[in-house]
Amino acid sequence: MKKVLFLSLVFVLLAVIGYSGYQLWEIERSTAQEAEVHRWLMQYRPVAQPPRATAGADGEVSAELSGESSGAAAPEAAPAPQIVNQSIVDLQAGLPDVVGWLTVPNTRVDYPFAQGVGNDTYLHLDLNQRWSAAGTIFMDFRNSRDLSDFNTIIYGHHMRNGSMFGTLQQFSNRAFFEANRTGTIFLAHATYEIEFMAFVVLRANDGLIFNPLLSEEADRVAFLDHVEGGARYFRDVGATADDRLVTLSTCNYEFHNARMVLIGRIV
């Protein structure tokens, strides 16, 4: 009887060791795969370019019109949007779910972000549609891809190795929040600066912060008041209900079901 019990305990112990070893191997494999994908993607990283405009002799931005001066100009088809970031176009050619590229200086946030048919699409898929513990940074499926909404939400996992949105945790330090005020979003046809205004720790079911469909002015004003009142750190950047905001969201472990968000105004 004692021998049977001893052998049973040995079997259980070996099973636990084997399972733990497999889990560690799987974590290492997934981390290596994630790093490999990121290295490959970095060839498409956009380079910020200064804004360009065509100005007339009087200093006003001008456009050329065609047609006879004595009559109405013939209607023309709308011109195709100017490509500002060719690397995003190249990336989208093979990965059509890619929306753009997000960079936050002095963190490891330097990734393309996608948009799936739902908010669970890229939770555990990389951009090559392979399973990945880190998943992909992604925009809320209800948001417009051109960042025209009042509240564009972008999600990423809080990875313990600092990848994805793991280093957003640095903004929980007031000195870091004060010193790091901007980020950049590159789309195919535009480049936007994000002026960070608030770092907030909140519950995942917050109905205002995680709502990308705030079409009424009263709701947008309530959002801004809610952010200022609930923020751990806040700076007044002059945001109004007519602005466009970006909310970067990831997990936080201060309490059950916590999230931390970094909110900025699109300049």
C-alpha positions as CSV (number, residue, x, y, z in Angstrom):
1,M,0.0,0.0,0.0
2,K,2.8,2.4,0.9
3,K,4.6,1.5,-2.3
4,V,1.5,2.3,-4.3
5,L,1.0,5.6,-2.6
6,F,4.6,6.5,-3.1
7,L,4.5,5.7,-6.8
8,S,1.3,7.7,-7.1
9,L,2.9,10.7,-5.5
10,V,6.0,10.3,-7.8
11,F,3.7,10.2,-10.8
12,V,1.8,13.3,-9.7
13,L,5.1,15.1,-9.1
14,L,6.5,14.2,-12.4
15,A,3.3,15.3,-14.1
16,V,3.4,18.7,-12.4
17,I,7.1,19.1,-13.3
18,G,6.4,18.1,-16.9
19,Y,3.4,20.5,-17.2
20,S,5.4,23.3,-15.7
21,G,8.2,22.7,-18.0
22,Y,5.9,22.7,-21.0
23,Q,4.3,26.0,-19.8
24,L,7.8,27.6,-19.5
25,W,8.8,26.3,-23.0
26,E,5.5,27.6,-24.4
27,I,6.1,31.1,-22.9
28,E,9.7,31.2,-24.3
29,R,8.5,30.0,-27.7
30,S,5.7,32.6,-27.8
31,T,8.1,35.4,-26.7
32,A,10.6,34.5,-29.3
33,Q,7.9,34.3,-32.0
34,E,6.6,37.8,-30.9
35,A,10.1,39.3,-31.1
36,E,10.6,37.7,-34.5
37,V,7.4,39.2,-35.9
38,H,8.2,42.6,-34.4
39,R,11.7,42.6,-36.0
40,W,10.1,41.8,-39.4
41,L,7.5,44.6,-38.9
42,M,10.1,47.2,-38.1
43,Q,11.1,47.4,-41.8
44,Y,7.7,49.1,-42.3
45,R,8.1,51.6,-39.5
46,P,7.2,55.1,-40.8
47,V,9.6,58.0,-40.5
48,A,8.0,61.3,-39.4
49,Q,8.0,63.9,-42.1
50,P,7.4,67.7,-41.7
51,P,3.9,68.9,-42.8
52,R,3.8,70.3,-46.3
53,A,1.4,72.9,-47.8
54,T,1.3,74.9,-51.0
55,A,1.1,78.6,-50.3
56,G,0.3,81.5,-52.7
57,A,2.0,84.8,-52.9
58,D,-0.2,86.2,-50.2
59,G,0.8,83.4,-47.8
60,E,-2.6,81.7,-47.9
61,V,-2.8,78.0,-48.7
62,S,-4.1,77.8,-52.3
63,A,-5.4,75.2,-54.7
64,E,-5.5,75.3,-58.5
65,L,-8.8,75.4,-60.3
66,S,-9.4,74.5,-64.0
67,G,-12.1,75.8,-66.4
68,E,-13.0,79.0,-68.2
69,S,-13.0,82.1,-66.1
70,S,-16.3,83.3,-67.7
71,G,-18.2,80.2,-66.8
72,A,-18.6,77.5,-64.2
73,A,-15.8,75.0,-63.9
74,A,-16.6,71.5,-65.2
75,P,-17.1,69.1,-62.3
76,E,-14.2,66.9,-61.6
77,A,-13.7,63.7,-59.7
78,A,-12.4,64.1,-56.2
79,P,-8.6,63.6,-56.2
80,A,-7.3,60.5,-54.5
81,P,-6.0,61.1,-50.9
82,Q,-2.3,61.9,-50.9
83,I,-0.2,59.1,-49.5
84,V,1.9,60.4,-46.6
85,N,3.3,57.2,-45.3
86,Q,4.1,54.7,-48.1
87,S,5.3,52.1,-45.6
88,I,1.8,51.8,-44.2
89,V,0.4,51.3,-47.7
90,D,3.0,48.6,-48.3
91,L,2.2,46.9,-45.0
92,Q,-1.6,47.0,-45.7
93,A,-1.0,45.4,-49.1
94,G,-0.3,42.1,-47.3
95,L,-2.1,42.8,-44.0
96,P,-5.3,44.6,-44.8
97,D,-6.4,44.7,-41.1
98,V,-3.5,47.1,-40.3
99,V,-4.8,50.6,-39.6
100,G,-1.6,52.5,-38.8
101,W,1.4,52.6,-36.6
102,L,1.6,53.9,-33.0
103,T,4.8,55.2,-31.4
104,V,5.2,56.5,-27.8
105,P,8.7,57.8,-27.2
106,N,10.8,56.5,-24.2
107,T,8.6,53.3,-24.1
108,R,8.6,50.1,-26.1
109,V,5.3,51.1,-27.7
110,D,6.4,51.1,-31.4
111,Y,4.0,48.9,-33.3
112,P,1.4,48.7,-36.1
113,F,-2.1,48.4,-34.9
114,A,-5.0,46.5,-36.5
115,Q,-8.8,46.4,-36.5
116,G,-10.6,43.1,-36.5
117,V,-14.3,42.3,-36.9
118,G,-14.6,42.2,-33.1
119,N,-12.5,43.2,-30.1
120,D,-11.5,39.6,-29.6
121,T,-10.1,39.0,-33.0
122,Y,-6.5,40.0,-32.2
123,L,-6.4,39.2,-28.5
124,H,-4.2,36.2,-29.2
125,L,-3.4,36.4,-32.8
126,D,-0.4,38.1,-34.4
127,L,-0.7,39.9,-37.7
128,N,0.2,36.7,-39.5
129,Q,-2.9,35.1,-38.0
130,R,-0.8,32.8,-35.8
131,W,-1.6,32.2,-32.1
132,S,0.4,34.5,-29.8
133,A,0.1,35.2,-26.1
134,A,0.8,38.8,-26.7
135,G,-1.7,39.2,-29.5
136,T,-1.6,42.4,-31.5
137,I,-2.3,46.0,-30.6
138,F,-5.8,46.8,-32.0
139,M,-8.3,49.5,-32.5
140,D,-11.9,49.1,-31.2
141,F,-13.9,47.5,-34.0
142,R,-16.5,50.3,-33.7
143,N,-14.1,53.1,-34.4
144,S,-13.5,54.7,-37.8
145,R,-10.1,53.8,-39.3
146,D,-9.4,57.5,-40.1
147,L,-9.4,58.5,-36.4
148,S,-12.4,60.8,-37.0
149,D,-14.3,59.7,-33.8
150,F,-14.3,61.7,-30.6
151,N,-12.8,58.7,-28.7
152,T,-10.6,56.3,-30.6
153,I,-9.7,53.3,-28.3
154,I,-6.6,51.3,-28.9
155,Y,-6.0,48.2,-26.8
156,G,-2.8,46.2,-26.1
157,H,-1.8,43.5,-23.6
158,H,0.2,44.4,-20.5
159,M,3.0,41.9,-21.1
160,R,5.4,41.3,-18.3
161,N,8.4,41.4,-20.5
162,G,7.4,45.0,-21.4
163,S,6.2,44.3,-24.9
164,M,3.0,45.6,-26.5
165,F,1.5,48.0,-23.9
166,G,3.6,46.7,-21.0
167,T,5.6,49.9,-20.7
168,L,2.6,52.2,-20.4
169,Q,3.0,51.3,-16.7
170,Q,5.8,53.9,-16.7
171,F,3.1,56.6,-16.9
172,S,2.0,55.7,-13.4
173,N,5.1,57.6,-12.2
174,R,4.3,61.3,-12.1
175,A,7.7,62.4,-13.2
176,F,7.5,60.2,-16.3
177,F,4.0,61.4,-17.1
178,E,5.2,65.0,-16.8
179,A,8.3,64.4,-18.9
180,N,6.6,62.4,-21.7
181,R,3.9,64.4,-23.3
182,T,3.4,63.2,-26.8
183,G,3.1,60.2,-29.1
184,T,2.6,59.7,-32.8
185,I,0.1,57.8,-35.0
186,F,1.0,57.2,-38.6
187,L,-1.8,56.4,-41.1
188,A,-1.4,55.9,-44.8
189,H,-2.8,59.4,-45.6
190,A,-1.9,61.4,-42.4
191,T,0.5,61.6,-39.5
192,Y,-1.0,62.8,-36.1
193,E,0.7,63.9,-32.9
194,I,-1.1,62.8,-29.7
195,E,-0.8,65.3,-26.8
196,F,-1.3,63.2,-23.7
197,M,-3.6,64.7,-21.1
198,A,-4.5,62.0,-18.5
199,F,-3.4,58.8,-16.9
200,V,-6.3,56.9,-15.3
201,V,-6.6,53.6,-13.4
202,L,-10.2,52.4,-13.6
203,R,-12.5,49.4,-13.9
204,A,-12.9,47.5,-17.2
205,N,-16.6,48.2,-17.2
206,D,-16.3,52.0,-17.2
207,G,-19.1,53.0,-19.6
208,L,-17.8,56.4,-20.6
209,I,-14.0,55.7,-21.1
210,F,-14.6,52.6,-23.1
211,N,-17.4,54.0,-25.3
212,P,-16.2,55.0,-28.8
213,L,-19.7,56.0,-29.9
214,L,-20.1,59.4,-28.1
215,S,-21.9,61.3,-30.8
216,E,-23.8,63.7,-28.5
217,E,-22.0,66.8,-27.3
218,A,-23.4,66.3,-23.8
219,D,-21.8,62.8,-23.7
220,R,-18.5,64.2,-24.9
221,V,-18.5,66.9,-22.3
222,A,-19.3,64.3,-19.6
223,F,-16.4,62.2,-20.9
224,L,-14.0,65.1,-20.5
225,D,-15.3,65.9,-17.0
226,H,-15.1,62.2,-16.0
227,V,-11.5,62.0,-17.2
228,E,-10.4,65.1,-15.3
229,G,-12.2,64.0,-12.2
230,G,-10.9,60.5,-12.2
231,A,-7.4,60.9,-13.5
232,R,-4.4,60.0,-11.4
233,Y,-2.5,62.6,-13.3
234,F,-4.0,65.2,-15.5
235,R,-2.8,68.2,-17.5
236,D,-5.0,70.7,-19.2
237,V,-4.3,70.7,-23.0
238,G,-7.4,72.6,-23.9
239,A,-9.4,69.6,-25.0
240,T,-13.0,70.3,-25.9
241,A,-16.0,68.3,-27.1
242,D,-15.1,69.2,-30.7
243,D,-11.6,67.6,-30.4
244,R,-10.6,64.0,-31.3
245,L,-9.1,61.9,-28.6
246,V,-7.1,58.6,-28.4
247,T,-7.4,56.3,-25.5
248,L,-4.6,53.7,-25.0
249,S,-5.8,50.9,-22.8
250,T,-4.2,47.9,-21.1
251,C,-4.6,45.8,-18.0
252,N,-3.6,47.0,-14.5
253,Y,-3.0,44.8,-11.5
254,E,-3.8,47.2,-8.7
255,F,-7.2,45.6,-8.1
256,H,-9.5,43.0,-9.7
257,N,-10.4,43.7,-13.3
258,A,-8.5,47.0,-13.3
259,R,-7.4,48.8,-16.5
260,M,-5.1,51.8,-17.0
261,V,-5.6,54.2,-19.8
262,L,-3.4,57.0,-21.3
263,I,-5.6,59.5,-23.0
264,G,-4.4,62.2,-25.5
265,R,-5.8,64.8,-27.8
266,I,-5.0,64.5,-31.5
267,V,-3.2,67.6,-32.6
